[in-house]
């Protein structure tokens, strides 16, 4: 089992997904906090792509 699953609710452009994932994992490595890294990466993506279609598809599901 895993403690966290990062997923999308619908298909997202590959370039946007790459941008999100690079930002997310960079933050995660630095901060060691999954939820914070996810939220900050999502907010950064929202600044660049205000349409919920791009940033709203990413979901973090945690076991705790």
mmCIF file of the N, C-alpha and C atoms, coordinates in Angstrom:
data_MODEL
# 
_entry.id   MODEL 
# 
loop_
_atom_site.group_PDB 
_atom_site.id 
_atom_site.type_symbol 
_atom_site.label_atom_id 
_atom_site.label_alt_id 
_atom_site.label_comp_id 
_atom_site.label_asym_id 
_atom_site.label_entity_id 
_atom_site.label_seq_id 
_atom_site.pdbx_PDB_ins_code 
_atom_site.Cartn_x 
_atom_site.Cartn_y 
_atom_site.Cartn_z 
_atom_site.occupancy 
_atom_site.B_iso_or_equiv 
_atom_site.pdbx_formal_charge 
_atom_site.auth_seq_id 
_atom_site.auth_comp_id 
_atom_site.auth_asym_id 
_atom_site.auth_atom_id 
_atom_site.pdbx_PDB_model_num 
ATOM 1   N N  . UNK A 1 1  ? 0.811   -1.180 0.000   1.00 0.00 ? 1  UNK A N  1 
ATOM 2   C CA . UNK A 1 1  ? 0.000   0.000  0.000   1.00 0.00 ? 1  UNK A CA 1 
ATOM 3   C C  . UNK A 1 1  ? 0.863   1.256  0.000   1.00 0.00 ? 1  UNK A C  1 
ATOM 4   N N  . UNK A 1 2  ? 0.227   2.313  -0.324  1.00 0.00 ? 2  UNK A N  1 
ATOM 5   C CA . UNK A 1 2  ? 0.876   3.627  -0.363  1.00 0.00 ? 2  UNK A CA 1 
ATOM 6   C C  . UNK A 1 2  ? 0.091   4.592  0.521   1.00 0.00 ? 2  UNK A C  1 
ATOM 7   N N  . UNK A 1 3  ? 0.744   5.633  0.948   1.00 0.00 ? 3  UNK A N  1 
ATOM 8   C CA . UNK A 1 3  ? 0.080   6.632  1.782   1.00 0.00 ? 3  UNK A CA 1 
ATOM 9   C C  . UNK A 1 3  ? -0.631  7.705  0.969   1.00 0.00 ? 3  UNK A C  1 
ATOM 10  N N  . UNK A 1 4  ? -0.164  7.947  -0.261  1.00 0.00 ? 4  UNK A N  1 
ATOM 11  C CA . UNK A 1 4  ? -0.740  9.001  -1.088  1.00 0.00 ? 4  UNK A CA 1 
ATOM 12  C C  . UNK A 1 4  ? -0.821  8.550  -2.537  1.00 0.00 ? 4  UNK A C  1 
ATOM 13  N N  . UNK A 1 5  ? -1.874  9.005  -3.220  1.00 0.00 ? 5  UNK A N  1 
ATOM 14  C CA . UNK A 1 5  ? -2.016  8.782  -4.650  1.00 0.00 ? 5  UNK A CA 1 
ATOM 15  C C  . UNK A 1 5  ? -2.290  10.129 -5.293  1.00 0.00 ? 5  UNK A C  1 
ATOM 16  N N  . UNK A 1 6  ? -1.500  10.474 -6.294  1.00 0.00 ? 6  UNK A N  1 
ATOM 17  C CA . UNK A 1 6  ? -1.692  11.698 -7.051  1.00 0.00 ? 6  UNK A CA 1 
ATOM 18  C C  . UNK A 1 6  ? -2.287  11.292 -8.389  1.00 0.00 ? 6  UNK A C  1 
ATOM 19  N N  . UNK A 1 7  ? -3.435  11.867 -8.731  1.00 0.00 ? 7  UNK A N  1 
ATOM 20  C CA . UNK A 1 7  ? -4.129  11.452 -9.948  1.00 0.00 ? 7  UNK A CA 1 
ATOM 21  C C  . UNK A 1 7  ? -4.814  12.650 -10.589 1.00 0.00 ? 7  UNK A C  1 
ATOM 22  N N  . UNK A 1 8  ? -5.335  12.422 -11.783 1.00 0.00 ? 8  UNK A N  1 
ATOM 23  C CA . UNK A 1 8  ? -6.152  13.437 -12.443 1.00 0.00 ? 8  UNK A CA 1 
ATOM 24  C C  . UNK A 1 8  ? -7.540  12.859 -12.668 1.00 0.00 ? 8  UNK A C  1 
ATOM 25  N N  . UNK A 1 9  ? -8.514  13.742 -12.662 1.00 0.00 ? 9  UNK A N  1 
ATOM 26  C CA . UNK A 1 9  ? -9.892  13.316 -12.871 1.00 0.00 ? 9  UNK A CA 1 
ATOM 27  C C  . UNK A 1 9  ? -10.272 13.271 -14.345 1.00 0.00 ? 9  UNK A C  1 
ATOM 28  N N  . UNK A 1 10 ? -9.481  13.936 -15.187 1.00 0.00 ? 10 UNK A N  1 
ATOM 29  C CA . UNK A 1 10 ? -9.684  13.904 -16.625 1.00 0.00 ? 10 UNK A CA 1 
ATOM 30  C C  . UNK A 1 10 ? -8.335  14.104 -17.306 1.00 0.00 ? 10 UNK A C  1 
ATOM 31  N N  . UNK A 1 11 ? -8.302  13.861 -18.608 1.00 0.00 ? 11 UNK A N  1 
ATOM 32  C CA . UNK A 1 11 ? -7.066  14.008 -19.372 1.00 0.00 ? 11 UNK A CA 1 
ATOM 33  C C  . UNK A 1 11 ? -6.628  15.469 -19.410 1.00 0.00 ? 11 UNK A C  1 
ATOM 34  N N  . UNK A 1 12 ? -5.347  15.685 -19.154 1.00 0.00 ? 12 UNK A N  1 
ATOM 35  C CA . UNK A 1 12 ? -4.747  17.013 -19.172 1.00 0.00 ? 12 UNK A CA 1 
ATOM 36  C C  . UNK A 1 12 ? -3.608  17.002 -20.189 1.00 0.00 ? 12 UNK A C  1 
ATOM 37  N N  . UNK A 1 13 ? -3.402  18.134 -20.828 1.00 0.00 ? 13 UNK A N  1 
ATOM 38  C CA . UNK A 1 13 ? -2.313  18.306 -21.768 1.00 0.00 ? 13 UNK A CA 1 
ATOM 39  C C  . UNK A 1 13 ? -0.993  17.840 -21.150 1.00 0.00 ? 13 UNK A C  1 
ATOM 40  N N  . UNK A 1 14 ? -0.201  17.115 -21.913 1.00 0.00 ? 14 UNK A N  1 
ATOM 41  C CA . UNK A 1 14 ? 1.061   16.558 -21.403 1.00 0.00 ? 14 UNK A CA 1 
ATOM 42  C C  . UNK A 1 14 ? 2.014   17.634 -20.906 1.00 0.00 ? 14 UNK A C  1 
ATOM 43  N N  . UNK A 1 15 ? 2.100   18.753 -21.605 1.00 0.00 ? 15 UNK A N  1 
ATOM 44  C CA . UNK A 1 15 ? 3.017   19.826 -21.199 1.00 0.00 ? 15 UNK A CA 1 
ATOM 45  C C  . UNK A 1 15 ? 2.600   20.424 -19.858 1.00 0.00 ? 15 UNK A C  1 
ATOM 46  N N  . UNK A 1 16 ? 1.296   20.590 -19.652 1.00 0.00 ? 16 UNK A N  1 
ATOM 47  C CA . UNK A 1 16 ? 0.785   21.130 -18.388 1.00 0.00 ? 16 UNK A CA 1 
ATOM 48  C C  . UNK A 1 16 ? 1.018   20.132 -17.261 1.00 0.00 ? 16 UNK A C  1 
ATOM 49  N N  . UNK A 1 17 ? 0.787   18.856 -17.538 1.00 0.00 ? 17 UNK A N  1 
ATOM 50  C CA . UNK A 1 17 ? 1.026   17.815 -16.542 1.00 0.00 ? 17 UNK A CA 1 
ATOM 51  C C  . UNK A 1 17 ? 2.501   17.777 -16.152 1.00 0.00 ? 17 UNK A C  1 
ATOM 52  N N  . UNK A 1 18 ? 3.376   17.860 -17.123 1.00 0.00 ? 18 UNK A N  1 
ATOM 53  C CA . UNK A 1 18 ? 4.816   17.867 -16.838 1.00 0.00 ? 18 UNK A CA 1 
ATOM 54  C C  . UNK A 1 18 ? 5.172   19.063 -15.960 1.00 0.00 ? 18 UNK A C  1 
ATOM 55  N N  . UNK A 1 19 ? 4.634   20.215 -16.301 1.00 0.00 ? 19 UNK A N  1 
ATOM 56  C CA . UNK A 1 19 ? 4.902   21.432 -15.527 1.00 0.00 ? 19 UNK A CA 1 
ATOM 57  C C  . UNK A 1 19 ? 4.470   21.248 -14.069 1.00 0.00 ? 19 UNK A C  1 
ATOM 58  N N  . UNK A 1 20 ? 3.283   20.694 -13.882 1.00 0.00 ? 20 UNK A N  1 
ATOM 59  C CA . UNK A 1 20 ? 2.774   20.462 -12.532 1.00 0.00 ? 20 UNK A CA 1 
ATOM 60  C C  . UNK A 1 20 ? 3.647   19.464 -11.775 1.00 0.00 ? 20 UNK A C  1 
ATOM 61  N N  . UNK A 1 21 ? 3.976   18.355 -12.417 1.00 0.00 ? 21 UNK A N  1 
ATOM 62  C CA . UNK A 1 21 ? 4.731   17.292 -11.742 1.00 0.00 ? 21 UNK A CA 1 
ATOM 63  C C  . UNK A 1 21 ? 6.139   17.729 -11.377 1.00 0.00 ? 21 UNK A C  1 
ATOM 64  N N  . UNK A 1 22 ? 6.808   18.444 -12.256 1.00 0.00 ? 22 UNK A N  1 
ATOM 65  C CA . UNK A 1 22 ? 8.155   18.933 -11.954 1.00 0.00 ? 22 UNK A CA 1 
ATOM 66  C C  . UNK A 1 22 ? 8.092   19.874 -10.753 1.00 0.00 ? 22 UNK A C  1 
ATOM 67  N N  . UNK A 1 23 ? 7.126   20.783 -10.754 1.00 0.00 ? 23 UNK A N  1 
ATOM 68  C CA . UNK A 1 23 ? 6.983   21.713 -9.635  1.00 0.00 ? 23 UNK A CA 1 
ATOM 69  C C  . UNK A 1 23 ? 6.640   20.965 -8.348  1.00 0.00 ? 23 UNK A C  1 
ATOM 70  N N  . UNK A 1 24 ? 5.696   20.033 -8.425  1.00 0.00 ? 24 UNK A N  1 
ATOM 71  C CA . UNK A 1 24 ? 5.282   19.270 -7.252  1.00 0.00 ? 24 UNK A CA 1 
ATOM 72  C C  . UNK A 1 24 ? 6.458   18.504 -6.633  1.00 0.00 ? 24 UNK A C  1 
ATOM 73  N N  . UNK A 1 25 ? 7.171   17.738 -7.448  1.00 0.00 ? 25 UNK A N  1 
ATOM 74  C CA . UNK A 1 25 ? 8.260   16.927 -6.905  1.00 0.00 ? 25 UNK A CA 1 
ATOM 75  C C  . UNK A 1 25 ? 9.443   17.769 -6.439  1.00 0.00 ? 25 UNK A C  1 
ATOM 76  N N  . UNK A 1 26 ? 9.698   18.890 -7.090  1.00 0.00 ? 26 UNK A N  1 
ATOM 77  C CA . UNK A 1 26 ? 10.745  19.797 -6.617  1.00 0.00 ? 26 UNK A CA 1 
ATOM 78  C C  . UNK A 1 26 ? 10.402  20.308 -5.224  1.00 0.00 ? 26 UNK A C  1 
ATOM 79  N N  . UNK A 1 27 ? 9.150   20.713 -5.043  1.00 0.00 ? 27 UNK A N  1 
ATOM 80  C CA . UNK A 1 27 ? 8.701   21.188 -3.725  1.00 0.00 ? 27 UNK A CA 1 
ATOM 81  C C  . UNK A 1 27 ? 8.726   20.063 -2.691  1.00 0.00 ? 27 UNK A C  1 
ATOM 82  N N  . UNK A 1 28 ? 8.302   18.877 -3.085  1.00 0.00 ? 28 UNK A N  1 
ATOM 83  C CA . UNK A 1 28 ? 8.261   17.739 -2.169  1.00 0.00 ? 28 UNK A CA 1 
ATOM 84  C C  . UNK A 1 28 ? 9.659   17.382 -1.665  1.00 0.00 ? 28 UNK A C  1 
ATOM 85  N N  . UNK A 1 29 ? 10.624  17.382 -2.557  1.00 0.00 ? 29 UNK A N  1 
ATOM 86  C CA . UNK A 1 29 ? 11.998  17.067 -2.160  1.00 0.00 ? 29 UNK A CA 1 
ATOM 87  C C  . UNK A 1 29 ? 12.511  18.100 -1.162  1.00 0.00 ? 29 UNK A C  1 
ATOM 88  N N  . UNK A 1 30 ? 12.200  19.379 -1.402  1.00 0.00 ? 30 UNK A N  1 
ATOM 89  C CA . UNK A 1 30 ? 12.680  20.447 -0.520  1.00 0.00 ? 30 UNK A CA 1 
ATOM 90  C C  . UNK A 1 30 ? 11.940  20.462 0.813   1.00 0.00 ? 30 UNK A C  1 
ATOM 91  N N  . UNK A 1 31 ? 10.610  20.337 0.766   1.00 0.00 ? 31 UNK A N  1 
ATOM 92  C CA . UNK A 1 31 ? 9.784   20.555 1.955   1.00 0.00 ? 31 UNK A CA 1 
ATOM 93  C C  . UNK A 1 31 ? 9.469   19.290 2.743   1.00 0.00 ? 31 UNK A C  1 
ATOM 94  N N  . UNK A 1 32 ? 9.506   18.148 2.090   1.00 0.00 ? 32 UNK A N  1 
ATOM 95  C CA . UNK A 1 32 ? 9.168   16.864 2.738   1.00 0.00 ? 32 UNK A CA 1 
ATOM 96  C C  . UNK A 1 32 ? 7.734   16.840 3.274   1.00 0.00 ? 32 UNK A C  1 
ATOM 97  N N  . UNK A 1 33 ? 6.840   17.591 2.602   1.00 0.00 ? 33 UNK A N  1 
ATOM 98  C CA . UNK A 1 33 ? 5.445   17.647 3.020   1.00 0.00 ? 33 UNK A CA 1 
ATOM 99  C C  . UNK A 1 33 ? 4.574   17.496 1.775   1.00 0.00 ? 33 UNK A C  1 
ATOM 100 N N  . UNK A 1 34 ? 3.941   16.344 1.622   1.00 0.00 ? 34 UNK A N  1 
ATOM 101 C CA . UNK A 1 34 ? 3.185   16.019 0.410   1.00 0.00 ? 34 UNK A CA 1 
ATOM 102 C C  . UNK A 1 34 ? 2.031   16.991 0.191   1.00 0.00 ? 34 UNK A C  1 
ATOM 103 N N  . UNK A 1 35 ? 1.246   17.200 1.217   1.00 0.00 ? 35 UNK A N  1 
ATOM 104 C CA . UNK A 1 35 ? 0.061   18.060 1.065   1.00 0.00 ? 35 UNK A CA 1 
ATOM 105 C C  . UNK A 1 35 ? 0.430   19.501 0.728   1.00 0.00 ? 35 UNK A C  1 
ATOM 106 N N  . UNK A 1 36 ? 1.445   20.021 1.400   1.00 0.00 ? 36 UNK A N  1 
ATOM 107 C CA . UNK A 1 36 ? 1.874   21.394 1.144   1.00 0.00 ? 36 UNK A CA 1 
ATOM 108 C C  . UNK A 1 36 ? 2.453   21.526 -0.264  1.00 0.00 ? 36 UNK A C  1 
ATOM 109 N N  . UNK A 1 37 ? 3.291   20.583 -0.658  1.00 0.00 ? 37 UNK A N  1 
ATOM 110 C CA . UNK A 1 37 ? 3.873   20.611 -2.004  1.00 0.00 ? 37 UNK A CA 1 
ATOM 111 C C  . UNK A 1 37 ? 2.784   20.545 -3.064  1.00 0.00 ? 37 UNK A C  1 
ATOM 112 N N  . UNK A 1 38 ? 1.795   19.698 -2.838  1.00 0.00 ? 38 UNK A N  1 
ATOM 113 C CA . UNK A 1 38 ? 0.681   19.575 -3.786  1.00 0.00 ? 38 UNK A CA 1 
ATOM 114 C C  . UNK A 1 38 ? -0.083  20.887 -3.891  1.00 0.00 ? 38 UNK A C  1 
ATOM 115 N N  . UNK A 1 39 ? -0.461  21.444 -2.765  1.00 0.00 ? 39 UNK A N  1 
ATOM 116 C CA . UNK A 1 39 ? -1.263  22.669 -2.775  1.00 0.00 ? 39 UNK A CA 1 
ATOM 117 C C  . UNK A 1 39 ? -0.509  23.833 -3.419  1.00 0.00 ? 39 UNK A C  1 
ATOM 118 N N  . UNK A 1 40 ? 0.765   23.965 -3.103  1.00 0.00 ? 40 UNK A N  1 
ATOM 119 C CA . UNK A 1 40 ? 1.548   25.055 -3.679  1.00 0.00 ? 40 UNK A CA 1 
ATOM 120 C C  . UNK A 1 40 ? 1.737   24.879 -5.187  1.00 0.00 ? 40 UNK A C  1 
ATOM 121 N N  . UNK A 1 41 ? 1.959   23.655 -5.630  1.00 0.00 ? 41 UNK A N  1 
ATOM 122 C CA . UNK A 1 41 ? 2.095   23.391 -7.067  1.00 0.00 ? 41 UNK A CA 1 
ATOM 123 C C  . UNK A 1 41 ? 0.773   23.661 -7.783  1.00 0.00 ? 41 UNK A C  1 
ATOM 124 N N  . UNK A 1 42 ? -0.323  23.294 -7.143  1.00 0.00 ? 42 UNK A N  1 
ATOM 125 C CA . UNK A 1 42 ? -1.638  23.535 -7.733  1.00 0.00 ? 42 UNK A CA 1 
ATOM 126 C C  . UNK A 1 42 ? -1.921  25.043 -7.845  1.00 0.00 ? 42 UNK A C  1 
ATOM 127 N N  . UNK A 1 43 ? -1.591  25.792 -6.814  1.00 0.00 ? 43 UNK A N  1 
ATOM 128 C CA . UNK A 1 43 ? -1.806  27.244 -6.850  1.00 0.00 ? 43 UNK A CA 1 
ATOM 129 C C  . UNK A 1 43 ? -0.928  27.921 -7.896  1.00 0.00 ? 43 UNK A C  1 
ATOM 130 N N  . UNK A 1 44 ? 0.300   27.444 -8.054  1.00 0.00 ? 44 UNK A N  1 
ATOM 131 C CA . UNK A 1 44 ? 1.180   28.011 -9.078  1.00 0.00 ? 44 UNK A CA 1 
ATOM 132 C C  . UNK A 1 44 ? 0.610   27.743 -10.467 1.00 0.00 ? 44 UNK A C  1 
ATOM 133 N N  . UNK A 1 45 ? 0.105   26.543 -10.678 1.00 0.00 ? 45 UNK A N  1 
ATOM 134 C CA . UNK A 1 45 ? -0.500  26.203 -11.960 1.00 0.00 ? 45 UNK A CA 1 
ATOM 135 C C  . UNK A 1 45 ? -1.741  27.055 -12.203 1.00 0.00 ? 45 UNK A C  1 
ATOM 136 N N  . UNK A 1 46 ? -2.502  27.306 -11.149 1.00 0.00 ? 46 UNK A N  1 
ATOM 137 C CA . UNK A 1 46 ? -3.715  28.130 -11.252 1.00 0.00 ? 46 UNK A CA 1 
ATOM 138 C C  . UNK A 1 46 ? -3.382  29.566 -11.667 1.00 0.00 ? 46 UNK A C  1 
ATOM 139 N N  . UNK A 1 47 ? -2.245  30.073 -11.205 1.00 0.00 ? 47 UNK A N  1 
ATOM 140 C CA . UNK A 1 47 ? -1.832  31.424 -11.603 1.00 0.00 ? 47 UNK A CA 1 
ATOM 141 C C  . UNK A 1 47 ? -1.592  31.497 -13.106 1.00 0.00 ? 47 UNK A C  1 
ATOM 142 N N  . UNK A 1 48 ? -0.945  30.480 -13.646 1.00 0.00 ? 48 UNK A N  1 
ATOM 143 C CA . UNK A 1 48 ? -0.610  30.469 -15.070 1.00 0.00 ? 48 UNK A CA 1 
ATOM 144 C C  . UNK A 1 48 ? -1.793  30.079 -15.944 1.00 0.00 ? 48 UNK A C  1 
ATOM 145 N N  . UNK A 1 49 ? -2.608  29.136 -15.448 1.00 0.00 ? 49 UNK A N  1 
ATOM 146 C CA . UNK A 1 49 ? -3.772  28.641 -16.181 1.00 0.00 ? 49 UNK A CA 1 
ATOM 147 C C  . UNK A 1 49 ? -5.007  28.790 -15.291 1.00 0.00 ? 49 UNK A C  1 
ATOM 148 N N  . UNK A 1 50 ? -5.651  29.957 -15.290 1.00 0.00 ? 50 UNK A N  1 
ATOM 149 C CA . UNK A 1 50 ? -6.769  30.206 -14.372 1.00 0.00 ? 50 UNK A CA 1 
ATOM 150 C C  . UNK A 1 50 ? -7.987  29.296 -14.580 1.00 0.00 ? 50 UNK A C  1 
ATOM 151 N N  . UNK A 1 51 ? -8.108  28.731 -15.765 1.00 0.00 ? 51 UNK A N  1 
ATOM 152 C CA . UNK A 1 51 ? -9.240  27.845 -16.047 1.00 0.00 ? 51 UNK A CA 1 
ATOM 153 C C  . UNK A 1 51 ? -9.111  26.581 -15.195 1.00 0.00 ? 51 UNK A C  1 
ATOM 154 N N  . UNK A 1 52 ? -10.150 26.269 -14.444 1.00 0.00 ? 52 UNK A N  1 
ATOM 155 C CA . UNK A 1 52 ? -10.164 25.107 -13.553 1.00 0.00 ? 52 UNK A CA 1 
ATOM 156 C C  . UNK A 1 52 ? -9.887  23.799 -14.298 1.00 0.00 ? 52 UNK A C  1 
ATOM 157 N N  . UNK A 1 53 ? -10.106 23.777 -15.587 1.00 0.00 ? 53 UNK A N  1 
ATOM 158 C CA . UNK A 1 53 ? -9.838  22.586 -16.386 1.00 0.00 ? 53 UNK A CA 1 
ATOM 159 C C  . UNK A 1 53 ? -8.404  22.103 -16.202 1.00 0.00 ? 53 UNK A C  1 
ATOM 160 N N  . UNK A 1 54 ? -7.460  23.030 -16.070 1.00 0.00 ? 54 UNK A N  1 
ATOM 161 C CA . UNK A 1 54 ? -6.049  22.665 -15.976 1.00 0.00 ? 54 UNK A CA 1 
ATOM 162 C C  . UNK A 1 54 ? -5.615  22.314 -14.561 1.00 0.00 ? 54 UNK A C  1 
ATOM 163 N N  . UNK A 1 55 ? -5.912  23.139 -13.600 1.00 0.00 ? 55 UNK A N  1 
ATOM 164 C CA . UNK A 1 55 ? -5.403  22.908 -12.245 1.00 0.00 ? 55 UNK A CA 1 
ATOM 165 C C  . UNK A 1 55 ? -6.353  22.077 -11.389 1.00 0.00 ? 55 UNK A C  1 
ATOM 166 N N  . UNK A 1 56 ? -7.627  22.055 -11.721 1.00 0.00 ? 56 UNK A N  1 
ATOM 167 C CA . UNK A 1 56 ? -8.614  21.344 -10.903 1.00 0.00 ? 56 UNK A CA 1 
ATOM 168 C C  . UNK A 1 56 ? -8.651  19.849 -11.107 1.00 0.00 ? 56 UNK A C  1 
ATOM 169 N N  . UNK A 1 57 ? -8.022  19.371 -12.147 1.00 0.00 ? 57 UNK A N  1 
ATOM 170 C CA . UNK A 1 57 ? -8.056  17.938 -12.433 1.00 0.00 ? 57 UNK A CA 1 
ATOM 171 C C  . UNK A 1 57 ? -7.153  17.131 -11.499 1.00 0.00 ? 57 UNK A C  1 
ATOM 172 N N  . UNK A 1 58 ? -6.126  17.775 -10.965 1.00 0.00 ? 58 UNK A N  1 
ATOM 173 C CA . UNK A 1 58 ? -5.168  17.066 -10.107 1.00 0.00 ? 58 UNK A CA 1 
ATOM 174 C C  . UNK A 1 58 ? -5.750  16.884 -8.706  1.00 0.00 ? 58 UNK A C  1 
ATOM 175 N N  . UNK A 1 59 ? -5.694  15.658 -8.209  1.00 0.00 ? 59 UNK A N  1 
ATOM 176 C CA . UNK A 1 59 ? -6.204  15.335 -6.878  1.00 0.00 ? 59 UNK A CA 1 
ATOM 177 C C  . UNK A 1 59 ? -5.180  14.512 -6.125  1.00 0.00 ? 59 UNK A C  1 
ATOM 178 N N  . UNK A 1 60 ? -5.076  14.815 -4.844  1.00 0.00 ? 60 UNK A N  1 
ATOM 179 C CA . UNK A 1 60 ? -4.214  14.062 -3.953  1.00 0.00 ? 60 UNK A CA 1 
ATOM 180 C C  . UNK A 1 60 ? -5.114  13.318 -2.972  1.00 0.00 ? 60 UNK A C  1 
ATOM 181 N N  . UNK A 1 61 ? -5.014  12.010 -2.973  1.00 0.00 ? 61 UNK A N  1 
ATOM 182 C CA . UNK A 1 61 ? -5.795  11.169 -2.061  1.00 0.00 ? 61 UNK A CA 1 
ATOM 183 C C  . UNK A 1 61 ? -4.832  10.592 -1.044  1.00 0.00 ? 61 UNK A C  1 
ATOM 184 N N  . UNK A 1 62 ? -5.116  10.827 0.230   1.00 0.00 ? 62 UNK A N  1 
ATOM 185 C CA . UNK A 1 62 ? -4.225  10.366 1.296   1.00 0.00 ? 62 UNK A CA 1 
ATOM 186 C C  . UNK A 1 62 ? -4.889  9.302  2.145   1.00 0.00 ? 62 UNK A C  1 
ATOM 187 N N  . UNK A 1 63 ? -4.094  8.368  2.634   1.00 0.00 ? 63 UNK A N  1 
ATOM 188 C CA . UNK A 1 63 ? -4.600  7.288  3.464   1.00 0.00 ? 63 UNK A CA 1 
ATOM 189 C C  . UNK A 1 63 ? -4.878  7.746  4.879   1.00 0.00 ? 63 UNK A C  1 
ATOM 190 N N  . UNK A 1 64 ? -4.376  8.918  5.238   1.00 0.00 ? 64 UNK A N  1 
ATOM 191 C CA . UNK A 1 64 ? -4.588  9.418  6.597   1.00 0.00 ? 64 UNK A CA 1 
ATOM 192 C C  . UNK A 1 64 ? -4.940  10.857 6.580   1.00 0.00 ? 64 UNK A C  1 
# 
